[in-house]
Structures are given as C-alpha cells and as structure tokens.
Amino acid sequence: MSAASFLGQACMAGNCSGRLVAGLLAAIVLLAAIAAPHPAFAHAALIKAEPADGAVLAQSPSQMSLTFSEPVSPLVLTLVRPDGTSIQLSSFRLSGQIVEIDNPQALKSGTHVLSWRVISTDGHPVGGSVLFSVGAPSAAPAASEAVDRGLRTAIWIGKVLLYIGLFFGVGGAFALAWLAQDGRSGQRLIVAAILCGLAAAPLSLGFQGLDALGAPLARLAQPVIWQTGLGTSFGWTVLIALMALGLSLLSLVVP
C-alpha cells in the first residue's frame, strides 16, 4: 500500500488531523527538494579573453571581451589600473557565451587587471581576473579586496540556523504530528527551531547576494543585493525551505 493510499484511508477513518496533514506536507516538500535530481551543470569557465591573460598591448584597447563555456549574466565587471584605483565597467553586451565590454577611457601605460563576477547557467556565482599590460608591464595591482570576515561569519551562522530550522524544526514537527498526535512534548523547542529557520532563510539569501557581488555587509538593505541572491542557485533552496518551515509551523497550530 502506498503512503498516499494509507494517508487517504486514515483520513477517511477520521484519524487524520490537519496537524498531521501539514506535518506530512512539510516533510514531503523538504524530502522532495533533497531527493530531486538536479541537472549536472558545470560552473561557467572562462575559455578566452581579449586582451589575453598576460598580453602586452601597444595601445589602449577600445573594447574587451570574455568568452565563457556557457552563457552567463555579469554581476560585477571591474578594471583595476596600475596605481590600484578601479573603475566599474557598466557598458557591456551579451552575445551568446561572449561578454563584450566597452572601455570607458584610454588606459595609461602599465599592467591592468580585468576582474569579473558572473552567474552561470546553474545559478552559481563565479569570478576571476585577467591581467594585461599597455606599453611596458608594471607590478600587478591587487585584483581583489580582502576577505570580509564579518560577511563570512554571517553566512556561516545564517546557514547553521537555517539547517537547525529544517532538521529540528521540520523534522520535529513531523515527528510530533505523526508519532505524538495527542501530545505537545517538546513543542516549544520545535517552534523555536522553526522560528530560527524562518529568520535565517531570508537573511541567508541577502548574505548570498552580498557574496555574489563582493559587497560589504553595509549594503545588505539594497534591493539589488536581494535580487542577486534570489537569482543564484541558493535562491531556490531558500524558497523551498520557507515553504517547508511554514507548513511545519502550521502543523503545530492547527487542530
């Protein structure tokens, strides 16, 4: 007998409460998300750059391009000049797997770094950099900022709280609904775990957006941060987690 048939017969017999149904739905949503087959996407990889990495040019290029192994969506394109100052490259065009970037100004002599962050087809943010020189090469400027320890810590804490909500909250609500239908033992701890998960899920999404854009914690309130986080593969994880957590909380309040 299938689980669906068993549940249907139990409901017809009057042994199925709304709490049990909500608990089962929460568990099914979570298990389906874990067990569902995911396409085996490889993250986007840079296969060609113009100027090429390490190239020495006689004059400043009017345009640069990055060719990836699959179509991408640029998040941040930055050009770091020989003196360490940087400019954001906001004028670009997408042509299949190629990102064509306009150079907004003539580049001075020395080594420059083209730094990029993109989202690949599977929603995973990836980044890298290309060095090239105009005229004579110079010491390479720093292509990336120091690791934001505060953001890394926030990402770690957010995910831990989210997992607590999913495993102890959703799992506990299901166990309470299925195994202890007439009791409320441990309900406070389960509710606390669910609330932790509900609070951590959206925050984790924002932290993911910050990480994808290489932005500091101070920019967490900006809409583009949340839009970017939702556009990554982690966005679907958060949406499914919120559904499972919401159903679990419902299973504890319905009769």
VMD Tcl script that draws the C-alpha trace (Angstrom):
set ca {
  {0.00 0.00 0.00}
  {1.40 3.39 -0.96}
  {1.86 6.23 1.52}
  {-0.80 8.27 -0.29}
  {-3.33 5.39 -0.07}
  {-2.56 4.87 3.59}
  {-2.99 8.56 4.34}
  {-6.24 8.67 2.40}
  {-7.71 5.70 4.27}
  {-6.58 7.15 7.58}
  {-8.29 10.45 6.80}
  {-11.49 8.67 5.79}
  {-11.42 6.79 9.06}
  {-11.24 10.09 10.94}
  {-7.72 9.50 12.19}
  {-6.08 12.25 10.16}
  {-5.89 15.72 11.67}
  {-4.98 18.97 9.98}
  {-1.80 18.96 12.04}
  {-0.76 15.61 10.60}
  {-1.50 16.70 7.04}
  {0.54 19.89 7.41}
  {3.40 17.98 9.03}
  {3.42 15.42 6.24}
  {3.35 18.11 3.56}
  {6.29 19.89 5.20}
  {8.31 16.68 5.31}
  {7.39 15.83 1.70}
  {8.45 19.30 0.47}
  {11.79 19.00 2.26}
  {12.46 15.42 1.14}
  {11.46 16.21 -2.45}
  {13.92 19.11 -2.51}
  {16.71 16.87 -1.19}
  {15.95 13.85 -3.37}
  {15.03 15.61 -6.61}
  {17.58 15.02 -9.37}
  {19.43 18.18 -10.33}
  {20.97 18.76 -13.74}
  {24.70 18.11 -13.67}
  {25.72 21.61 -14.67}
  {29.37 22.51 -14.63}
  {30.03 26.02 -13.45}
  {30.89 28.51 -16.19}
  {34.59 28.67 -17.01}
  {36.47 31.38 -18.85}
  {37.85 29.91 -22.08}
  {39.08 33.05 -23.85}
  {39.78 36.70 -23.10}
  {40.60 39.69 -25.26}
  {43.10 41.02 -24.37}
  {44.50 37.63 -23.44}
  {45.83 36.99 -19.96}
  {49.43 38.25 -19.85}
  {49.17 40.14 -23.15}
  {51.23 43.30 -23.72}
  {49.47 45.80 -25.98}
  {51.00 48.67 -27.89}
  {47.99 50.90 -27.18}
  {44.88 51.04 -25.04}
  {42.07 48.72 -26.25}
  {38.71 50.27 -27.05}
  {36.89 47.07 -26.12}
  {37.48 43.93 -24.08}
  {35.71 40.59 -24.21}
  {35.31 37.46 -22.10}
  {34.22 34.15 -23.61}
  {32.80 31.51 -21.25}
  {31.97 27.84 -21.60}
  {28.25 28.68 -21.34}
  {26.03 31.79 -21.36}
  {26.42 33.93 -18.24}
  {24.90 37.00 -16.61}
  {27.51 39.54 -15.44}
  {27.26 40.71 -11.84}
  {30.33 42.91 -11.46}
  {32.96 43.94 -14.03}
  {35.87 45.98 -12.68}
  {39.07 47.30 -14.20}
  {41.93 47.84 -11.74}
  {44.53 50.32 -13.00}
  {48.30 50.18 -12.35}
  {48.01 52.66 -9.46}
  {45.49 50.41 -7.69}
  {42.41 52.53 -8.39}
  {39.46 50.81 -10.04}
  {36.55 51.67 -12.30}
  {33.26 49.83 -12.71}
  {32.56 48.67 -16.27}
  {28.83 49.07 -16.69}
  {28.65 49.20 -20.50}
  {28.66 45.68 -21.92}
  {26.76 43.45 -24.35}
  {25.94 39.75 -24.26}
  {26.36 37.67 -27.39}
  {25.82 34.01 -26.60}
  {28.74 32.95 -24.44}
  {30.64 36.20 -25.02}
  {30.56 39.31 -22.84}
  {31.73 42.33 -24.85}
  {32.87 45.17 -22.59}
  {33.37 48.80 -23.61}
  {36.46 50.53 -22.26}
  {35.24 53.92 -20.96}
  {38.64 55.65 -21.13}
  {42.12 55.38 -22.59}
  {44.35 53.28 -20.36}
  {47.73 54.51 -19.20}
  {50.91 52.52 -19.54}
  {51.32 49.65 -17.10}
  {49.61 46.44 -16.01}
  {45.84 46.37 -15.61}
  {43.52 43.75 -14.11}
  {40.08 42.98 -15.53}
  {38.12 41.43 -12.65}
  {34.76 39.74 -13.22}
  {31.92 38.08 -11.35}
  {29.15 36.33 -13.27}
  {26.25 33.93 -12.66}
  {26.44 30.72 -14.66}
  {23.52 28.73 -16.09}
  {23.09 26.73 -12.87}
  {22.73 29.94 -10.87}
  {26.15 29.65 -9.24}
  {28.23 32.84 -8.98}
  {31.82 32.52 -10.23}
  {34.60 35.05 -10.60}
  {38.12 35.57 -11.80}
  {40.52 38.08 -13.32}
  {42.69 38.68 -16.38}
  {45.96 40.66 -16.40}
  {47.17 42.61 -19.41}
  {49.57 45.48 -19.95}
  {49.60 48.60 -22.09}
  {53.11 49.56 -23.20}
  {55.59 48.26 -20.63}
  {54.36 45.88 -17.89}
  {54.42 47.06 -14.28}
  {53.80 45.48 -10.90}
  {50.34 43.89 -10.96}
  {47.79 45.79 -8.84}
  {45.63 43.95 -6.32}
  {42.70 42.41 -8.19}
  {40.51 41.65 -5.22}
  {39.65 43.09 -1.85}
  {40.49 41.45 1.44}
  {38.13 38.72 2.60}
  {35.21 40.20 4.56}
  {35.46 38.18 7.77}
  {32.21 39.63 9.08}
  {30.31 38.53 5.98}
  {31.86 35.06 6.03}
  {30.85 34.67 9.67}
  {27.32 35.91 8.93}
  {26.95 33.44 6.04}
  {28.10 30.56 8.25}
  {25.79 31.50 11.14}
  {22.83 32.02 8.80}
  {23.21 28.60 7.21}
  {23.64 26.87 10.58}
  {20.41 28.45 11.86}
  {18.63 27.54 8.63}
  {19.70 23.90 8.95}
  {18.60 23.86 12.59}
  {15.18 25.06 11.46}
  {14.96 22.45 8.71}
  {16.21 19.39 10.55}
  {14.99 20.06 14.09}
  {12.01 22.25 13.22}
  {10.57 20.45 10.19}
  {11.72 17.05 11.42}
  {10.40 17.70 14.92}
  {7.04 18.96 13.66}
  {6.63 15.85 11.51}
  {7.55 13.56 14.41}
  {5.16 15.38 16.73}
  {2.31 15.19 14.21}
  {2.91 11.55 13.24}
  {4.17 9.92 16.42}
  {2.69 12.04 19.19}
  {-0.58 13.29 17.79}
  {-2.15 13.70 21.22}
  {0.85 15.27 22.91}
  {2.76 18.53 22.81}
  {6.02 17.33 24.34}
  {8.94 19.35 23.04}
  {6.74 21.70 21.03}
  {8.43 24.84 22.37}
  {11.83 23.66 21.19}
  {10.41 22.74 17.80}
  {8.73 26.13 17.43}
  {11.98 27.85 18.42}
  {13.87 25.86 15.76}
  {11.28 26.74 13.11}
  {11.42 30.44 14.01}
  {15.23 30.31 13.78}
  {14.90 28.85 10.30}
  {12.27 31.40 9.23}
  {14.52 34.26 10.35}
  {17.71 32.77 8.93}
  {16.33 31.88 5.48}
  {15.82 35.43 4.14}
  {18.97 36.70 5.85}
  {20.98 33.90 4.23}
  {19.56 34.97 0.88}
  {20.80 38.52 1.44}
  {24.21 37.28 2.56}
  {24.42 35.18 -0.61}
  {23.70 38.27 -2.69}
  {26.46 40.19 -0.91}
  {28.89 37.34 -1.51}
  {27.97 37.10 -5.20}
  {28.55 40.82 -5.73}
  {31.58 41.04 -3.46}
  {29.75 43.72 -1.48}
  {30.18 44.57 2.24}
  {27.57 43.94 4.93}
  {26.70 47.65 4.93}
  {24.91 47.17 1.58}
  {22.57 44.45 2.85}
  {19.48 46.70 2.64}
  {19.93 47.49 -1.07}
  {17.34 45.80 -3.35}
  {19.99 44.69 -5.87}
  {21.59 42.54 -3.16}
  {18.38 40.58 -2.59}
  {17.63 40.33 -6.32}
  {21.10 38.92 -6.90}
  {20.77 36.41 -4.06}
  {17.41 35.24 -5.39}
  {18.94 34.78 -8.84}
  {21.57 32.34 -7.58}
  {21.02 28.61 -7.11}
  {20.70 29.25 -3.37}
  {17.54 31.28 -4.06}
  {15.51 28.14 -4.81}
  {16.86 26.49 -1.68}
  {15.60 29.37 0.44}
  {12.15 29.39 -1.20}
  {11.70 25.65 -0.63}
  {12.97 25.98 2.93}
  {10.44 28.73 3.66}
  {7.62 26.53 2.33}
  {8.67 23.59 4.50}
  {9.13 25.77 7.59}
  {5.78 27.49 7.07}
  {3.94 24.18 6.73}
  {5.70 22.87 9.82}
  {4.60 25.87 11.86}
  {1.07 25.42 10.54}
  {1.09 21.80 11.67}
  {1.69 22.98 15.24}
  {-1.17 25.48 15.38}
  {-3.97 23.68 13.53}
  {-6.10 21.20 15.50}
}
mol new
graphics top color blue
foreach p $ca { graphics top sphere $p radius 0.5 }
foreach p [lrange $ca 0 end-1] q [lrange $ca 1 end] { graphics top cylinder $p $q radius 0.2 }
display resetview
